Amino acid sequence: MHPAVYLLSPYYEHWVHTTEYYAFMAGVIDEAELDARTQYYLEHPEEELPDRKDPELLAFVEAAVKQGAPARRESDNAPRFEVGDVVRVLDDSPKGHTRKARYIRGKTGVIEMAHGTFVYPDSAGNGGDDAPEHVYTVKFTNEELWGAQAAEPNGVVYFDVWEPYIVAVTQHRGAAR
């Protein structure tokens, strides 16, 4: 999505855009056909949608909606960090999809939990493979995130980050990285 459209559109419109994009890329539908079908249903809102039978897809969607789709993935990569390590989130602007919120970029926090390896959204969300990476819950003070003047005193924010987002400031084991 164009950045201006992304910032001005509702959350679920991002999902629709993604679905359309991958449908076009897979050759499931082309843009002209989608536009024609959309226009038809705008002009005939009482019409029923076409009945399509795809038992495998239907079973997957029903299961995913009810139970979610697991994002945990196995990996032989050893974790680089452990609970208690002080880390800083890289202050960069990745191209494409990322789960690295702008408000934590460049900020320092403490690892509170290690969760194992999960799909790396910066790969999978940009058309790459799952590329499993370790995920950590990092605790940031409000003062670190918002500054002393704006922060609610003694408040904290917990944010889950993927390992490539962070670098060590100090390690729990006492050695600097």
WORABEL-V377087 format. One record per helix or strand of 2 or more residues. SS is the DSSP state (H for helix, E for strand). FROM is the first residue (numbers start at 1). TO is the last residue. If there is no record, write none. Layout:
[[SS & FROM & TO] [SS & FROM & TO]]
This chain:
[[H & 3 & 8] [H & 11 & 26] [H & 31 & 43] [H & 55 & 67] [E & 86 & 89] [H & 102 & 104] [E & 108 & 118] [H & 121 & 124] [E & 133 & 141] [H & 142 & 146] [E & 156 & 162] [H & 163 & 165] [E & 166 & 170]]
